[in-house]
Amino acid sequence: MTLIKSISGIRGTIGGSPGDNLTPIDAVKFAAAYGIWLKEYSKKEKLKVVIGRDARLSGEMIQNLVVSTLVGLGIDVIDLDLSTTPTVEIAVPLEKADGGIILTASHNPKQWNALKLLNEKGEFLDAAQGAKILDIAEKEEFDFSEVDDLGSITRNDSYIDIHIDEVLDLPLVDADTIRKAKFKVVVDGVNSTGGIAIPKLLEELGVEVVKLYCDPTGHFPHNPEPLKEHLGDICALVVEEKADFGIVVDPDVDRLAFIDNTGEMFGEEYTLVACADYVLGKTKGNTVSNLSSSRALRDITEKHGGTYEASAVGEVNVVTKMKANKAIIGGEGNGGIIYPESHYGRDSLVGTALFLMLMAEKGGSVAELRASYPSYFMSKKKIQLTPGLDVDGILKAMAEKYKNEEISTIDGVKIDFPENWVHLRKSNTEPIIRIYTEAKSQSEADALADRIIDEIKAVAGL
């Protein structure tokens, strides 16, 4: 069992001992640290914070603890209850709130939960802000309010509908165009809040919806990370239903993957490529993704006359680079779409609407669309960390080994070869080293990953 404290929040498994796992004591401590930091940061007497959660089994317990802690600090809470990460992100500025907390462990299995922390813009905190909160929690510098100064709780369960309305109002989303296409789509909501939000959006757009695992019980029917090896059921159902395509989201609905009409993965890397293709075809501009994302986005961006830049991994890093480069769309290759016209956060509802517009205007099948894009294949593997392993030393040794290649060390080590690349980095959310590779065929990508893993093991003496 694990408790991971990072600048993006606190994530851990439920149960066990305080400080080792995400226990009620840890949830209260880190919620209090966020509240104390927010008071210092905002310099306001009275604060308001938006709270929302995915459907995982521990969500209601963690929600009650976090909400009550903020109330104890004299902070008013807008409680969205079952929600999505992007829904909370748009709710913060709409509510003129001072911050937000999303209770979700994203793609992690059901035993995990987390507190993901937002600023007054509904965006993730930067490294310095996250470090300050960790320091407050470590020192337990808490000062709770007296009884007459306690905060209040306001319940608002309408925000998924408000979020959908915001998507429908985007200038590049035309509901009539999508309705005329008469799409039929299978949705896998992994029994979390995507099972509420995505079908509602599709129905508003006149799409025939076939629901799979859309009951928000929190009992995930398969590993919730939207990867090919976990998605056999929807791949089969798309073919059985003769659907135009399938949609898969993770539990908090900030990662989006498609299944084509033949039951094959569209490729989560190509979610961003397709959405960018549509947006760049309407509006000239630049794009950003992280170092672990496909070269295909660069290719599509340059085809449309724009400039592509890569950031360090992590949504806050992508957003920072997008703002600096005035990017009109960006995100992460794990299926995360960031469209600033809506907000600076990964949003599967926005991505779904943009993809539907692309398909409605282009015609043809999703398989044909995928075949039209530059063909790259990725391998995503990992090495479990063991106590005492010198990860930084390993990464430094790998950079030295390949010093004659194009090297980036802004986030781990990325080695760009002429025909492929490998990115090695220590995960912020799990005790692992991630090994991402990309090449012109799956076998080449897998072989490169396996070769690098063997080299890492040799360096580490494993």
N, C-alpha and C positions, 0 to 999 in steps of 0.2 A: 504494500500500500504506500501511497506517495502523496506528499504535499509539495507543490511547486509554487514558489513565490517569485514573481517576475514583475517587470515594469508594467505589463499589461493587465495585472490583477493577480488573483490567487486561485489556484486550481488544484483539486485533489480528489482522492477517493473518500467516500462516506464511511464513517465508523472509525473505531480504533482510538488511538491516543492523541490528545491535543499536540500540535506542533509536528506530528508525523503524518496526519491525515486531515481531511477537511471535516472537522468535528463542529458541533454547535459553538464551542468556545472560539474556534478559529474564525468561523463566519462572523460572530459578533465582534471579535477583535479587529478584523480587517474592514468591516463595515464602519466601525467607530473611527478607525484611522482615516478612512476616506472622508467621513463626515468632518473630522477635525481639520484635515487638509483643505477641504472645500471651504470651510469658514475662513481660513487664513488666505486662501487663494482669491476668493470672491470679495473679501472685505465688506460683507453685507451682514446686517443684523438678522434678517430673516431669509432662510433659504428654502428652495423647493427642489426635490429630486424625483425623477421618474424611475420606476422599477418595473421590470417585466421579466418573464421567465419562459423557458421552453417546457416541454411536458414531462421531463424526466422525473423518476419516482421520488427523488429527494427534493424536488423543486419547491413544493409547498412548505416543507419544513424550513429550508434555507430562506425562502421568501419571508416567512413570518419572523425569523430571527433578524434578518437584515432590516426589514421595515421597522420593527420595534426598536432596534438599535438607533436608527436615524431619528425616530420620534423622540427617543430618550435624549438625543442631542439637541432637541428643539427644532428639528428640520421637518418641514411639511413634505409628505410623500404623495405622489400621484401613482397609484398602483394599477398597472395595466393587466396584472395577473398573466394568464397565458398569452404569449406574444411572440414576436420574433426579434432577433437582433436588429435588423434594419428598421423595424417598426418603432422600437425604443429610440433608435437614433433620430428618426424624424420627429418623434413626439417631444424630445427635449426642447428644441427651438420653438416648436408650435405651442408648447405650454409655457414658453418663456422661463423654463426651469434653469437651475444653476448647474445641473449635472444629471447623470443617469447611471444606473447599475443594471446590467443584464445578467441574469442568473442562468448560466448555461456553460456546459463544457464542450460546446460545439460538436465536433465529430467524435469525441471520446465515447466509449461504451457507457452503459447505464450506471455503473458504480461511481462514475465521476460527476463532479459539478464544479462550478467556478463562479467567481464574481468578476465580471468584465466591466471596467470603469470608464465613464465618459465625462467629457467637459461640457461647458454650457452650449457648445455648438453641436452636441451629439456626436462628437468625434473622440476616438481613443486618446488617452493621455500620452504625452511624450515621455522620454526616458527620465528626465529630471523630475517630472511630477510623480511618476511611478516610484522612483527611488525615494522621494520624500515620504510618500505614504508607507512604504516598507519600513522606513526609519521610525515613523510615528508608531507603527504597530509594534516594532521591536522594543521601543522604550515604554510602550503603553502610556503615552502622554494624553490621557483622556480626561475630559471635564464635561460631565453630563449636566443637563438642565434641571432646574428645580421644577416642582410640580406645576406651577402656574405658567411655565414657559415651554412645556412639552409641545412637540409638533403634532400635526393632524394627518389623517389618512383620508384620501379621496380616491374612490374606486372608479376607474374608467375603462370599460371593456369594449369600447367602440373603435379603438385605434387601428385594428387590422382593416376595418372598413375605411377609415380615414386614409390609411396608407394606400389602399387600393385606389381611392379617389385621386390621391396625389399622382399615382402612376398613370392613371387614365388622362390626367390633365397635362402630361408632358407633351411638348410640341411635336416630338417625333413619334408619338403613339396615336394612331387613328383607329378607334374601335370599329368604325364601319368597314375599313379595309380588312381588318382581321375577321370580322363577322362574315364577310362575303366569301372568305376562303373556306369556311365550313370545316375547320380542323376537328379531328378526333384525337385526343391525347390521353395517355395513361399517366397517372401521377402516383409516385411512391413517396408518401410523407413520413416514412419510418416511424409511424405512430407518435409523431410530435406535432408541433404547431404548424409546420409546413402543410400538414394534412387539412388544416383549416384555411390557411391563407392562399395557397396556390390554387386549389379548386374554386374558391370564391372569385379570385381574379379571372380565371379562365371562363367561368360562367358569365361574368360581366362582359367578357369579350366575345360571347357567342360560341365558345368552344365546347364541343361535346367531351365530357370528362368521364374517364373510367378510373375509379379510385382503387388504390392498392395500399394498404397499411396507412390509412388516413384518419384513424380514430386516435385522438391524442391521449392515449393511456400511459405513455412513457415506457411501455414494454416494447423495446426495439426488436423487431422481428429478425433483424440481421445486423451485422456490424454496421454502425451508422455512417461510417466514412464512405462517400459515394464513389467507390472504386469498382472496377469490372468484376472482381472476384466475389463481391458481395451482392451483385444485382441480377442474379440468374432469374429470379421470379418476374421482375418487370420486363426483362429482355424477352422472355417467353410470352408474356401477356400482350406486349405490343404486337407481336406477330399473330397471336391467336385472335385478337380483337381487330386486326387489320387497321391499326391506328396509324396516324401520320408520324407520330413519334412519341417518346416517353420523356417524362420529367422526373428527376430525382433531386431531392434537397437533403441537407443534413439537418439535425434536430433543431438548430436555431435559424435556419433558412438564410444563411449568408453564403452558402456554396451551392452551385447549380450545375447539374450534369444532364445531358440529353442522351436518349437511346434513339437510334435512327429507325426508319420504317422496316428494316430487315432484322431488327432485334440486336444490332451491334452497337457498341458504345460509340457515340459521336466523338468522344475524347474530352475529358474535363478541361484540358488545355485549350481546346477549340471553342469552348463556350465564350471566352473573352474574344477570341479571334473573330467569331461570327458576329457578335454584338458590335465589335469595333468596325467590322466591315460595313455594317448597316449605318452606324453613326457617321463614320468618315465619308461614306458615300453621300451623305446629306450636308455635312458640315466639315470644312477643312480644319485640320488641327493635328495635335500631337498626342502620343500615347505613352503610358508608363506601365510596366509590370515589374515583378521582382526578378532577382537573379536566377531563381529556379523555374522560371516560366519559359515557354516554348519560343524559339526563334520565329515561329510563324507570325506572331504579332508584329514583330519588326518588319517582316516581309510585306504584310498587308498594309501596315502604316506607310511604308515607303511607296507602295503601289499607288496609294491615294495622295501622295505628295507631302506626307507629314514626317515628323521626326520621332523616333522611338528612343526612350531612355530606360535604363534598368536601375532599380533601387535595391536596398537591402530587403531581406524577407521581413514581413510584418506589415500589417495594414497601415499603421501609423507612418512607416517609412515610405510606403507607396504614396500615401496621401500627401506627405511633405514634398516628395519629388513631383507629384502631379501639380501641386500649387506653384512650385518654382518654375515648372516648364509650361504652365498654362495648358496642361493636357485636357482634352475634352472627353476622354474616356480612358480607363485604366483598370487595374485590379491585379489579381493573382491567378496564376495558372491552375490553381486548385478549383476553379469554377467560381471565383469571386469577381463580380462585376461592380466597378465603382463608376458611377455616372454623375458628375458634379451638377448637371442640370437638375438632378433630383436632390442628392446629398452626397457627402464624402464618406460613404460607407459601403461595404459589399452588400449587395441587395439582389436576392434571387427573384423578387417580384419584378423589379425593373429589368433584369436580364431576361426574364421570360417574355415580357411585353416587347422588348427590342427584337428578340429572336423571332417572335410571331410576326412582327412587321417585316423582317427580312424575308421570311418564308412566304408571306402573303404577296410581297412585291416581286420576288424572284420566280415564284412558282417552282415546279419540279419537286423532287423528294429530298428529304433530309440526307439520305445517303449520297445523292448526287451533289448536294451542297458541300458535304465533307470532302468528296473527291475533287472538288474544284480548288481546294486550298493547298498550299505547300505541304508536302507530306513529311512530317517528322514523327518520330516515335520516342516515347519516354519510358524510362525505367525508374521506379521509385522504391528504393530499398533502405534498410536501416541496420545499424549495429547497436545492440543493447549495451548501455554503459555499465561498467562494473566499478565498485568502489576503488579509488586510488588510481584509476586510469587517467593519464595526463592527456586530455583531449586537445588542449591548446598545443602541446608539444607534437602530437600526431599531425594536426593540421599544418603546423609550421614545417614539419618534415616533408609532408606531401607537396607543399608549395615549393620547397627547395628542390625536390626531386624533379619537378616540372618547370623549373625557373625559366627555361628557354621557350616556353609556350606563353600565350597571353593569359595573365593571372590577375584575378581581382580578389582582394582580401577585405573588402568593406563589410562582408558578412560571411564568416567562415572562409573557405577557399573555393573559388570557381576557376576551373582550367578550361580555356577555350582552345580546342583543337580546330584545324581547318574544316573538318567534316562533322565534328560532334563536340560535345562538352560534358563536363562533370562538375557538379556543385556539392561540396561537402560542408555540412554545418551542424552545429550542436543545436538540437531542438530547444525552443523556449517553453514548450508545454509538456514534453515527455523526456525521460532519462535515456535518450538515444542520440546517435549521430545519424543524420539523414544523408543518403547518397542518391542524388538525382543525376540522371544522365539523359542525353538526347542524341539521336542519330537518325540516319535515313531509313533504317529498318528496325523492327523490334528486336531481332536477334543481335544486331550490332549494339543497340542500347543496353540490352541485358548482358551481353558479353563484356562491354566496357564497365558496367557496374560491378560485375563479378570480379573482374580483374582488379579494380580499385579496392574492393573489399578485401581481396587476398593481400594486396599491398599494405593496406591499413593494418591488417592482422599481423603481418610480418613486422611492421614498424612497432606495433604495440606489444609484440611478443605473445600474441594470443594463439 
